[in-house]
């Protein structure tokens, strides 16, 4: 399957340039919706949930949820969900992405915000390629969460009824879009109190 990598790179450059630190996701959500519309996703397929009314910290908007109806031979297959988060850590505000050879670098002295505008780029490009190539696919939900960096608040408070009961979900917030983690050996919980100047979420 061929992918329009130039268009995908353009989308990522566009998303990296929009400030959207944790809790302030309105502008990046607007940019993502504009890119989805340009890719052929109708406006009525996109909406926000009311997660921000349940998050105790000030949050500009709810999670952005996009529903793509199934197409062709796979139209009645179980729904799949692809999710990511729209916010960046505060260090990323003011990033100025620039293409340098095969890399995207930052001209400003901030963090770039690849975490997680890469995820946003992946989800929008997924929708764009399915539409452009008229590929058969099951019903799909795209979920763009708010306030991940400050404590997974968007995912924690998502309106589950708005997701269309997906049979399986994939979260894009790791190192590579092509590697999939499907299990963990366990989990451990601990608390730490850190003193000093905040440098990350
Ligand atoms: Zn992340």
Boltz pocket constraint, residues with backbone or C-beta under 6 A from the ligand:
constraints:
  - pocket:
      binder: B
      contacts: [[A, 85], [A, 87], [A, 115], [A, 116], [A, 148], [A, 173]]
      max_distance: 6.0
